[in-house]
Amino acid sequence: MTQVHLKINGMDVTAESGQTILEAANNAGIHIPTLCYLKDINKSGNCRVCLVEVKRARTLLSACTTPVAEGQEVWTNSERALRGRRNSVELIMSNHNKNCLSCKRNQNCELQTLCNELGIRENKFEGEHTPNSFDDFSYGIVRDTSKCVLCERCIETCRKVQGLGVLGLENRGFRTIVAPIYDKSFADVNCMQCGQCVINCPVGALTEKEHIHDVIKALNDPNKVVIVQTAPAVRASLGEEFGNPIGTRVTGKMVAALKRCGFDRVYDTNFAADLTIMEEGNELLERVTHGGVLPMFTSCSPGWIRYIEYEYPELLPHLSTSKSPHMMFGAIAKTYWAKVHNVDPKDIYVVSIMPCIAKKSEIMRPECKTGEQVDVDAVLTTRECGRLIKMFGIDFNELPDEEFDQDLMGDYTGAAVIFGTTGGVMEAALRTVKQQLDGVKLDPVDFEACRGMAGVKEAEVDLNGTKIWIAITSSMSAAKPLLEEVKAGTSKYTFIEVMGCPGGCINGGGQSIIPSKVKNGKIGYGYKELRMKALYDEDAACDIRVSSDNVQIQKLYSDFLEKPGSELAEELLHTSYSPKQKFKIFAK
């Protein structure tokens, strides 16, 4: 592309034609504050926070929408630019619920940060506030329009990342709010509950429904045995809640903190991820050898499950019937674990700490119960886990590393760890299936074709002479072409991994919220890659890296389940799906 030479704050800057002033400044290490801008997703310029002064321009211009030009001179910190920026933020604040102390985003709010940077301490503009809506009817997401700044980041995320367009601008003028159509609840529309809108909201207008106090109540009930499990992606993000660099692996400190919170057992969901591979791998082999429905889709992402039930119900037979790992864990805890420890299943309270908001709706599915018992009683996101630890006064960063409890459900393999990243479920499945079919120890165990952040990855895999094509995707906008191929009957694939969130669980809607200046920074090694690396590093450090080699999984089958796909395994570890009523929404 053609290079463009300009000056920003008197500094010579080289940019590419077509770039905006904001992009050129970011690449040159010059910070221009933003609010509505979200790299590759939203650059409407409607918040007017990134205003800059450009020589010979009559008015201040928004840096996120103004293209660079040869010889252009830009000032980001002139008196005029700072005054315009300050006025924009003060006007936003005039219609904002300023009860910051009670807000979950307190001290991690982009609007709060802007006020601090610009020295805004008083309410310059006072007046009437837009009538607000408060929606907490869905299982996972809470919407409070009194905190909304109309940046439209959530709207564009839902439309561009997930291809849904559940959210839009409702009403006109001063009465404008962001909402599902007709200001309906998230519970009444075809929302995935993925939470990508939540992690991309700059303020507290969208948050997860909190289950912390339900968990505290259980912890204080002397009649309850409270078991907690942690998903693999949580260890790669939880440290960020305590000021650690992005991608810091905090497995040992996380375990130590949860034990100090009073949980009776602290286990890793990775045990159940290995179990999932045994069941899902067996199901794949059964379909391949006995003419079952192919391609088979993975089923461990509840946001993806909600999506297919709403958008592609005709493809439900392609889904694996295997429950997600944390639901399998709950089912085994309330049967096998309860039996060995002589505990009444009614007295067991299972808590899942997940990188995912959609898990909150998953545990409410009637199909995910074992008899009359729900498999999992409560889900805390990574953020909620951080708040719980702080609430209990635990100095996280000073804790010694401790180990997960090891009895019955404590062992896991490296294959289970990588479940938390896009391609990890596929790689874990291929390790076990290939080793079983080839009849020899797998070496090497790595499937590099499954790795990376590409929207769709594919590979041809040789399974003891039988060659199959596999595909991996994350986010529904990336998945849709694959789904259309399956729908049309033209798909070449045998097995397809689908994750609801871009990058997989490492970027789940319940993970620590990354500041927009990090998301919008220079192109390169980003936050998703850093979290991904943490999981692959732990996988590489594991002595056992193939799920079928997990000794405790082998014992579970020999002592209780008999074999993958047995009648008892089907009853406890598998589920069913049904089409959901779709409320028609027209994305712009």
BELPEDA-V737438 format. One record per residue. RES is the residue in three letters. PSI is psi in whole degrees, -180 to 180 (none if undefined). OMEGA is omega in degrees with one decimal (999 if undefined). Layout:
<<RES,PSI,OMEGA> <RES,PSI,OMEGA>>
//
This chain:
<<MET,157,-179.4> <THR,136,177.8> <GLN,144,179.8> <VAL,136,-179.2> <HIS,128,-179.9> <LEU,173,175.1> <LYS,133,173.6> <ILE,119,-176.6> <ASN,37,178.4> <GLY,-1,-178.5> <MET,136,177.7> <ASP,128,-178.4> <VAL,137,174.9> <THR,129,-179.7> <ALA,174,176.8> <GLU,144,178.3> <SER,140,-177.3> <GLY,-19,176.4> <GLN,158,175.8> <THR,167,175.9> <ILE,-38,-180.0> <LEU,-45,179.5> <GLU,-43,179.2> <ALA,-41,179.6> <ALA,-45,178.6> <ASN,-46,-179.5> <ASN,-24,178.9> <ALA,2,178.9> <GLY,21,179.2> <ILE,121,-175.3> <HIS,123,170.7> <ILE,119,-177.9> <PRO,147,179.0> <THR,167,173.5> <LEU,-51,-178.6> <CYS,-20,-174.6> <TYR,136,173.8> <LEU,116,-172.0> <LYS,130,177.5> <ASP,1,-177.3> <ILE,-51,-174.5> <ASN,127,173.4> <LYS,60,-176.9> <SER,-26,-178.3> <GLY,11,-173.4> <ASN,-13,179.0> <CYS,-22,178.2> <ARG,28,179.0> <VAL,-28,-176.8> <CYS,29,-178.3> <LEU,136,176.9> <VAL,160,177.1> <GLU,128,179.7> <VAL,131,-177.5> <LYS,133,178.5> <ARG,0,174.0> <ALA,137,-176.2> <ARG,-32,-177.1> <THR,168,171.4> <LEU,145,-176.8> <LEU,149,176.3> <SER,125,-175.5> <ALA,-27,-175.4> <CYS,-15,-179.0> <THR,-11,-176.5> <THR,120,-179.6> <PRO,154,175.7> <VAL,156,178.3> <ALA,151,179.8> <GLU,130,177.9> <GLY,5,-178.7> <GLN,142,175.1> <GLU,125,-172.5> <VAL,139,172.3> <TRP,123,179.9> <THR,-18,-173.1> <ASN,24,175.9> <SER,163,179.6> <GLU,-41,-179.5> <ARG,-45,-179.6> <ALA,-44,-179.7> <LEU,-38,179.2> <ARG,-42,178.8> <GLY,-42,179.5> <ARG,-43,-179.5> <ARG,-43,177.7> <ASN,-40,179.4> <SER,-47,-178.9> <VAL,-39,179.0> <GLU,-37,177.0> <LEU,-40,176.0> <ILE,-44,-179.1> <MET,-26,-178.0> <SER,-21,-178.8> <ASN,27,-174.0> <HIS,140,173.3> <ASN,111,-172.7> <LYS,25,178.0> <ASN,67,-170.6> <CYS,-35,-174.0> <LEU,-29,-179.0> <SER,3,-175.9> <CYS,138,178.6> <LYS,-24,-177.9> <ARG,7,177.7> <ASN,129,-177.6> <GLN,3,171.9> <ASN,43,-176.1> <CYS,129,-177.1> <GLU,-33,177.4> <LEU,-41,176.9> <GLN,-42,178.7> <THR,-42,178.6> <LEU,-44,178.8> <CYS,-39,179.5> <ASN,-45,-179.3> <GLU,-35,-175.8> <LEU,0,177.5> <GLY,32,179.5> <ILE,113,-175.4> <ARG,-15,-175.5> <GLU,162,176.8> <ASN,96,-175.7> <LYS,-38,-178.2> <PHE,113,177.3> <GLU,146,178.5> <GLY,-163,-178.7> <GLU,149,177.0> <HIS,149,175.7> <THR,134,174.9> <PRO,132,-173.3> <ASN,163,174.9> <SER,145,175.3> <PHE,118,-175.0> <ASP,110,175.2> <ASP,31,-176.1> <PHE,-23,178.8> <SER,164,-177.6> <TYR,-24,-171.0> <GLY,-38,-168.5> <ILE,136,175.9> <VAL,133,-179.4> <ARG,125,179.6> <ASP,100,-173.4> <THR,-10,177.0> <SER,-16,179.4> <LYS,-5,-175.0> <CYS,140,179.1> <VAL,11,177.2> <LEU,35,-179.8> <CYS,-23,179.0> <GLU,10,178.8> <ARG,-39,179.0> <CYS,-38,-180.0> <ILE,-49,-177.1> <GLU,-32,176.5> <THR,-48,179.7> <CYS,-39,-177.3> <ARG,-46,-172.9> <LYS,-38,-177.6> <VAL,-43,-176.8> <GLN,-7,176.5> <GLY,23,-175.2> <LEU,-53,-176.3> <GLY,38,179.2> <VAL,-34,-176.5> <LEU,151,176.3> <GLY,178,176.5> <LEU,124,179.0> <GLU,145,-179.9> <ASN,-174,-176.8> <ARG,160,174.0> <GLY,-133,-174.9> <PHE,-20,-177.9> <ARG,4,-176.8> <THR,133,173.4> <ILE,164,172.3> <VAL,128,-175.4> <ALA,162,162.9> <PRO,164,-174.2> <ILE,138,-178.1> <TYR,26,179.9> <ASP,34,177.5> <LYS,166,176.8> <SER,155,171.7> <PHE,-25,-179.0> <ALA,-16,-173.4> <ASP,3,-177.3> <VAL,176,-175.1> <ASN,53,179.4> <CYS,137,177.6> <MET,-18,-172.5> <GLN,25,-177.3> <CYS,-29,178.8> <GLY,10,175.9> <GLN,-31,175.0> <CYS,-35,-177.7> <VAL,-48,-176.3> <ILE,-13,177.2> <ASN,-2,174.6> <CYS,132,-176.7> <PRO,-13,-175.7> <VAL,-158,-178.7> <GLY,25,-179.3> <ALA,-29,177.1> <LEU,125,179.9> <THR,169,174.5> <GLU,150,174.2> <LYS,127,-170.1> <GLU,134,178.1> <HIS,11,-175.3> <ILE,-45,-173.8> <HIS,-27,171.5> <ASP,-41,-179.9> <VAL,-43,178.9> <ILE,-39,177.9> <LYS,-43,178.8> <ALA,-40,179.4> <LEU,-28,-178.7> <ASN,5,177.3> <ASP,112,-176.8> <PRO,-15,-179.3> <ASN,-3,-178.0> <LYS,137,167.8> <VAL,109,-172.6> <VAL,116,-178.5> <ILE,130,177.9> <VAL,142,175.2> <GLN,146,-178.4> <THR,131,178.8> <ALA,154,-176.7> <PRO,-37,-176.0> <ALA,-21,-176.7> <VAL,-39,-177.3> <ARG,-20,-178.8> <ALA,0,-176.7> <SER,-31,-173.2> <LEU,-35,-179.8> <GLY,-28,179.6> <GLU,-28,177.1> <GLU,-16,-177.4> <PHE,23,173.0> <GLY,9,178.7> <ASN,154,178.2> <PRO,151,179.2> <ILE,134,178.2> <GLY,6,176.5> <THR,126,179.6> <ARG,119,-172.2> <VAL,36,-174.6> <THR,-52,-175.1> <GLY,-42,179.1> <LYS,-36,177.0> <MET,-46,178.9> <VAL,-46,-179.3> <ALA,-41,-179.3> <ALA,-42,-178.0> <LEU,-36,176.3> <LYS,-37,179.0> <ARG,-20,174.7> <CYS,-17,175.5> <GLY,10,176.9> <PHE,139,-178.0> <ASP,-33,174.7> <ARG,141,176.1> <VAL,110,-177.1> <TYR,166,177.2> <ASP,130,175.9> <THR,-16,179.1> <ASN,-33,175.4> <PHE,-46,-178.9> <ALA,-24,174.7> <ALA,-40,174.4> <ASP,-40,178.3> <LEU,-40,178.0> <THR,-42,179.1> <ILE,-40,179.1> <MET,-45,-177.9> <GLU,-45,-178.2> <GLU,-40,177.8> <GLY,-42,177.4> <ASN,-40,179.3> <GLU,-41,178.2> <LEU,-46,179.9> <LEU,-39,178.1> <GLU,-42,-179.1> <ARG,-39,-179.1> <VAL,-43,-174.2> <THR,-22,-176.0> <HIS,19,173.4> <GLY,37,178.7> <GLY,179,-177.6> <VAL,123,178.7> <LEU,153,-3.5> <PRO,158,175.4> <MET,134,176.6> <PHE,145,170.9> <THR,161,-172.1> <SER,18,-173.6> <CYS,-3,-179.5> <SER,108,-174.9> <PRO,-28,175.1> <GLY,-42,177.1> <TRP,-39,178.8> <ILE,-45,177.7> <ARG,-40,-179.2> <TYR,-49,-175.6> <ILE,-33,177.5> <GLU,-33,178.2> <TYR,-46,-166.7> <GLU,-33,-177.8> <TYR,57,-177.0> <PRO,-25,179.4> <GLU,-16,-179.4> <LEU,5,-177.9> <LEU,-34,177.5> <PRO,-17,179.0> <HIS,-17,-178.6> <LEU,139,167.4> <SER,143,178.5> <THR,0,-179.3> <SER,133,173.3> <LYS,163,175.4> <SER,159,-174.6> <PRO,-45,-175.1> <HIS,-27,176.0> <MET,-38,173.9> <MET,-43,179.3> <PHE,-48,-179.6> <GLY,-41,-179.9> <ALA,-41,179.5> <ILE,-37,179.0> <ALA,-36,-176.0> <LYS,7,174.9> <THR,-78,-177.3> <TYR,-53,-178.5> <TRP,-44,-179.4> <ALA,-41,-178.9> <LYS,-46,-178.7> <VAL,-38,-177.6> <HIS,3,177.6> <ASN,49,178.8> <VAL,135,176.3> <ASP,125,-179.6> <PRO,-29,179.2> <LYS,-20,-179.3> <ASP,1,179.8> <ILE,130,179.7> <TYR,112,-176.0> <VAL,126,178.1> <VAL,129,176.2> <SER,127,172.7> <ILE,114,-166.7> <MET,154,175.1> <PRO,13,-162.0> <CYS,133,173.3> <ILE,-33,-178.1> <ALA,-21,176.2> <LYS,-27,179.4> <LYS,-35,176.1> <SER,-30,-178.9> <GLU,-41,-176.6> <ILE,-12,178.1> <MET,-2,179.6> <ARG,128,178.5> <PRO,-22,179.3> <GLU,-12,-176.0> <CYS,59,177.0> <LYS,154,174.3> <THR,100,-172.6> <GLY,-126,178.0> <GLU,-5,-176.2> <GLN,132,171.2> <VAL,147,-179.3> <ASP,-43,-178.2> <VAL,136,-174.9> <ASP,-33,-177.7> <ALA,148,176.1> <VAL,128,170.6> <LEU,135,173.3> <THR,170,175.0> <THR,-42,179.8> <ARG,-43,178.6> <GLU,-38,177.2> <CYS,-44,177.4> <GLY,-42,180.0> <ARG,-38,178.2> <LEU,-46,-179.1> <ILE,-42,178.1> <LYS,-39,-179.8> <MET,-32,-179.4> <PHE,5,175.6> <GLY,31,-177.1> <ILE,128,178.6> <ASP,89,-169.8> <PHE,-50,-172.5> <ASN,-16,179.0> <GLU,0,-177.8> <LEU,146,170.9> <PRO,154,175.4> <ASP,135,177.1> <GLU,164,-175.1> <GLU,151,171.0> <PHE,154,172.3> <ASP,144,-169.9> <GLN,-11,-174.1> <ASP,128,171.9> <LEU,-46,-171.7> <MET,33,-172.8> <GLY,-22,-177.5> <ASP,148,173.6> <TYR,164,-178.8> <THR,169,176.6> <GLY,-29,178.5> <ALA,-36,-179.5> <ALA,-36,-176.9> <VAL,-41,-173.8> <ILE,1,171.8> <PHE,-26,-173.6> <GLY,0,-178.1> <THR,153,178.9> <THR,131,-177.3> <GLY,-15,-176.5> <GLY,-40,179.3> <VAL,-43,179.3> <MET,-47,-179.0> <GLU,-42,178.7> <ALA,-43,179.4> <ALA,-42,-178.9> <LEU,-36,178.4> <ARG,-49,-177.3> <THR,-47,-176.7> <VAL,-44,-178.9> <LYS,-42,179.7> <GLN,-41,-179.9> <GLN,-44,-177.7> <LEU,-38,-179.8> <ASP,-24,177.2> <GLY,14,178.0> <VAL,159,178.7> <LYS,130,-177.2> <LEU,125,179.3> <ASP,116,1.4> <PRO,167,-176.8> <VAL,-12,-174.6> <ASP,136,172.8> <PHE,88,-173.2> <GLU,-28,-178.7> <ALA,-19,-179.8> <CYS,-9,-169.3> <ARG,161,177.9> <GLY,175,-172.3> <MET,12,179.7> <ALA,146,-179.0> <GLY,-39,174.9> <VAL,128,175.1> <LYS,145,178.7> <GLU,158,178.6> <ALA,154,171.2> <GLU,130,-175.3> <VAL,135,177.9> <ASP,117,177.6> <LEU,89,179.6> <ASN,46,177.3> <GLY,-18,176.7> <THR,122,-178.4> <LYS,131,177.6> <ILE,156,174.6> <TRP,135,177.0> <ILE,154,176.9> <ALA,151,-178.3> <ILE,133,178.1> <THR,158,175.4> <SER,141,-171.4> <SER,144,-173.7> <MET,-26,176.3> <SER,-36,177.1> <ALA,-32,-176.8> <ALA,-28,-170.3> <LYS,-44,178.3> <PRO,-37,177.1> <LEU,-41,179.8> <LEU,-38,179.2> <GLU,-36,176.9> <GLU,-44,178.7> <VAL,-42,-180.0> <LYS,-38,-179.1> <ALA,-9,-179.6> <GLY,20,-176.8> <THR,7,-176.5> <SER,137,179.4> <LYS,-3,-169.7> <TYR,153,174.4> <THR,-34,-174.4> <PHE,130,-178.2> <ILE,125,173.4> <GLU,128,177.6> <VAL,125,173.8> <MET,140,-175.7> <GLY,-33,-175.0> <CYS,142,-179.0> <PRO,120,-176.3> <GLY,-10,-179.0> <GLY,-159,-173.3> <CYS,-24,177.4> <ILE,-24,179.6> <ASN,30,-179.0> <GLY,160,-177.3> <GLY,-12,178.5> <GLY,3,-178.4> <GLN,169,176.2> <SER,140,-176.3> <ILE,125,-178.4> <ILE,131,176.7> <PRO,144,-176.2> <SER,-30,-179.4> <LYS,-23,174.0> <VAL,-45,179.1> <LYS,-35,-174.2> <ASN,7,-174.2> <GLY,-159,-176.0> <LYS,150,176.0> <ILE,136,-179.5> <GLY,-146,-176.0> <TYR,104,-172.3> <GLY,-175,-175.3> <TYR,-35,179.4> <LYS,-41,178.9> <GLU,-37,178.8> <LEU,-44,177.1> <ARG,-39,178.4> <MET,-43,179.9> <LYS,-39,179.7> <ALA,-39,-179.4> <LEU,-42,178.9> <TYR,-33,176.4> <ASP,-41,178.8> <GLU,-38,176.1> <ASP,-48,-178.2> <ALA,-28,-178.2> <ALA,-12,-178.4> <CYS,141,177.0> <ASP,-36,-179.8> <ILE,129,-171.7> <ARG,9,177.3> <VAL,127,-171.2> <SER,-39,-177.6> <SER,-12,177.9> <ASP,-1,178.5> <ASN,115,-174.9> <VAL,-39,-179.9> <GLN,-31,174.5> <ILE,-43,177.5> <GLN,-41,179.5> <LYS,-37,177.5> <LEU,-42,179.4> <TYR,-44,-177.3> <SER,-34,-175.9> <ASP,-21,-169.0> <PHE,-57,-172.1> <LEU,-19,-179.2> <GLU,-64,-179.1> <LYS,160,175.8> <PRO,134,179.1> <GLY,7,178.0> <SER,171,-179.6> <GLU,-42,179.5> <LEU,-39,177.4> <ALA,-41,177.8> <GLU,-40,-178.6> <GLU,-41,-173.1> <LEU,-35,-166.0> <LEU,-2,-178.2> <HIS,161,-173.9> <THR,-173,178.3> <SER,171,-175.7> <TYR,162,179.4> <SER,148,176.8> <PRO,145,178.9> <LYS,147,179.7> <GLN,122,-176.5> <LYS,126,173.7> <PHE,118,-174.2> <LYS,125,177.1> <ILE,135,-178.1> <PHE,110,177.5> <ALA,147,-179.8> <LYS,none,999>>
//
